[in-house]
Amino acid sequence: MSAIYLKTIIQADIHIVFDLARDIDLHQKSTFKTGEKAIAGRISGLIEEGETVTWRAKHLGIYQTHTSKIVSMEKPYQFTDIMLKGTFKSLKHQHIFNQDGRNTIMTDIFEFESPLGIIGKFFNHFFLKNYLTNFLLERNKLIKVTAENNFN
């Protein structure tokens, strides 16, 4: 299994950052390059524990669908989503938030496993991990800019 660990420091209140991180509409804005769109389950607003969202996007030149479910949530400190259906063999994304003075530290722990055995591991190592890291960084950049510009 591969894992991506990211920390983003945001000058905003933890409640604001937490809500932006689970905002379906903001996520769609951050993924405009892949045309990601929520097509089933929660398709707008703030996703809650127990809810699902199905995304459709064009990644690596291929349209794909991916269904995630929020399996745990402790407002405003963490939520975790897992893949129910999609291209990956498995996927789990933990979103962790800590207030540090005026800053919120947003931590992503993104664990994934590709199908296709050794070929999938090779693809992860040489391409996919970097691709997904950049995907998450774009999302986090929009969360940071939105929180800092609109709520400070």
C-alpha positions as CSV (number, residue, x, y, z in Angstrom):
1,M,0.0,0.0,0.0
2,S,1.2,3.5,-0.8
3,A,0.6,6.5,1.4
4,I,0.8,10.3,1.0
5,Y,1.2,12.5,4.0
6,L,0.6,16.3,3.6
7,K,0.4,19.1,6.2
8,T,-1.1,22.4,5.2
9,I,-1.0,25.4,7.6
10,I,-4.0,27.7,7.2
11,Q,-4.5,31.1,8.9
12,A,-8.2,30.5,9.8
13,D,-10.4,29.0,12.4
14,I,-10.6,25.1,12.6
15,H,-14.4,25.1,12.1
16,I,-14.1,27.0,8.8
17,V,-11.3,24.8,7.5
18,F,-13.1,21.6,8.5
19,D,-16.2,22.7,6.7
20,L,-14.3,23.7,3.5
21,A,-12.5,20.4,3.4
22,R,-15.9,18.5,3.3
23,D,-17.6,20.9,0.9
24,I,-18.6,19.1,-2.3
25,D,-18.9,22.3,-4.3
26,L,-15.4,23.6,-3.3
27,H,-14.0,20.1,-4.2
28,Q,-15.5,20.4,-7.7
29,K,-13.9,23.8,-8.1
30,S,-10.5,22.4,-7.1
31,T,-10.7,19.6,-9.6
32,F,-11.7,21.7,-12.7
33,K,-8.8,20.3,-14.6
34,T,-10.2,16.8,-14.5
35,G,-13.8,17.9,-14.8
36,E,-14.7,16.1,-11.6
37,K,-18.4,16.2,-10.8
38,A,-20.5,14.7,-8.0
39,I,-23.1,12.6,-9.8
40,A,-24.8,10.6,-7.0
41,G,-25.2,10.5,-3.2
42,R,-24.4,13.9,-1.7
43,I,-23.8,16.1,-4.8
44,S,-23.7,19.5,-3.1
45,G,-23.0,21.1,0.2
46,L,-21.2,19.6,3.3
47,I,-20.9,15.8,3.3
48,E,-21.7,14.2,6.7
49,E,-20.8,10.9,8.4
50,G,-22.5,7.9,6.8
51,E,-23.1,9.7,3.5
52,T,-21.6,8.7,0.1
53,V,-20.6,10.7,-3.0
54,T,-20.0,9.3,-6.4
55,W,-17.6,11.3,-8.6
56,R,-17.1,11.2,-12.3
57,A,-13.8,12.6,-13.7
58,K,-11.4,12.2,-16.5
59,H,-8.0,11.0,-15.1
60,L,-5.2,10.0,-17.3
61,G,-7.4,10.4,-20.4
62,I,-10.0,8.0,-19.2
63,Y,-13.4,8.8,-17.6
64,Q,-13.7,7.1,-14.2
65,T,-16.3,6.9,-11.5
66,H,-15.4,6.6,-7.8
67,T,-17.8,6.2,-4.8
68,S,-16.6,7.3,-1.4
69,K,-18.3,7.0,2.0
70,I,-17.6,9.1,5.1
71,V,-17.0,6.3,7.7
72,S,-16.0,8.5,10.7
73,M,-16.3,12.1,11.7
74,E,-15.5,14.0,14.8
75,K,-16.3,17.7,14.2
76,P,-14.1,19.7,13.8
77,Y,-11.1,17.5,14.3
78,Q,-11.3,14.7,11.8
79,F,-13.2,12.7,9.1
80,T,-12.3,9.7,7.1
81,D,-13.5,8.5,3.8
82,I,-13.0,5.2,2.1
83,M,-13.6,4.0,-1.5
84,L,-16.6,1.8,-1.9
85,K,-16.3,1.5,-5.7
86,G,-13.7,2.6,-8.1
87,T,-10.5,2.0,-10.0
88,F,-8.3,1.4,-6.9
89,K,-8.0,-1.9,-5.1
90,S,-8.4,0.2,-1.9
91,L,-8.4,3.8,-0.8
92,K,-8.6,5.5,2.5
93,H,-8.3,9.3,3.1
94,Q,-8.0,10.6,6.7
95,H,-8.5,14.4,7.1
96,I,-7.1,15.6,10.5
97,F,-7.4,19.2,11.8
98,N,-5.7,20.9,14.8
99,Q,-5.9,24.5,16.0
100,D,-2.6,26.1,16.7
101,G,-3.2,29.7,17.8
102,R,-4.6,31.5,14.8
103,N,-3.7,28.7,12.4
104,T,-5.3,25.4,11.6
105,I,-3.0,22.5,10.7
106,M,-4.8,20.3,8.1
107,T,-3.2,16.9,7.7
108,D,-4.0,14.5,4.9
109,I,-3.2,10.8,5.2
110,F,-4.1,9.3,1.9
111,E,-3.5,5.5,1.6
112,F,-4.1,3.7,-1.7
113,E,-3.5,0.4,-3.4
114,S,-3.7,0.0,-7.2
115,P,-5.0,-3.2,-8.8
116,L,-2.8,-5.3,-11.1
117,G,-0.3,-6.6,-8.6
118,I,3.3,-5.9,-9.4
119,I,2.4,-3.7,-12.4
120,G,0.2,-1.6,-10.1
121,K,3.0,-1.2,-7.6
122,F,5.4,-0.2,-10.4
123,F,2.8,2.4,-11.7
124,N,2.3,3.7,-8.1
125,H,6.0,4.2,-7.5
126,F,6.9,5.9,-10.8
127,F,3.7,7.9,-11.6
128,L,0.5,7.6,-9.5
129,K,1.8,8.8,-6.1
130,N,3.2,12.0,-7.7
131,Y,-0.1,12.5,-9.7
132,L,-2.2,12.1,-6.6
133,T,0.0,14.3,-4.4
134,N,-0.4,17.1,-6.9
135,F,-4.1,16.5,-7.1
136,L,-4.3,16.8,-3.2
137,L,-2.0,19.9,-3.2
138,E,-4.4,21.7,-5.7
139,R,-7.3,20.9,-3.5
140,N,-5.5,22.1,-0.3
141,K,-4.4,25.3,-2.0
142,L,-8.0,26.2,-2.8
143,I,-9.1,25.4,0.8
144,K,-6.2,27.6,2.1
145,V,-6.9,30.5,-0.2
146,T,-10.7,30.4,0.4
147,A,-10.3,30.2,4.2
148,E,-7.7,32.9,4.5
149,N,-9.3,35.4,2.0
150,N,-12.9,35.0,2.9
151,F,-12.9,34.4,6.6
152,N,-10.1,36.5,8.1
